[in-house]
Amino acid sequence: MSVLAINKRSGFDYFLMDGYEAGLVLNGQEVKSVRAGHISLKESFVTLKGNELYLTNAYITPYKQAGLKQLNDPTRSRKLLLRKAEIRQLIGKVRTQGLTLVPIKIYTKKRLIKLVFAVGKGKKKFDKREDTAKKEAKRKIDRALKNL
């Protein structure tokens, strides 16, 4: 398993709860580009359209060796492959509780490309400040213990 891309802002902007693993529907040149590591999950999110989930706004750089066949939009929506029961469960969480589906990382599993996403609740500004204060306090404690 090799990690191809990580969304570092996900833990900073959201309280992450349940994690899910899904397959991605990609075309040939997108697969080659993703395997080369040319993907960004920076401002991407998972959306619901009907009874299906889509990865929206993930930027996949067009594959250079594809030549003139680079007609795809790099930020197009890409379908996620999940079981029906998981999709129904996620639809319920998103619609009733007002939660968001946040992509965390993309990796390879044997020959397949998988996306890990989580159900998250957005953090407010004061929540972010609390988290940074806790991290700084932990760093100070670790430094003090290291010097002893």
Order of alpha helices (4+ residues) and beta strands (2+ residues): beta-alpha-beta-alpha-beta-beta-beta-beta-beta-alpha-beta-beta-alpha
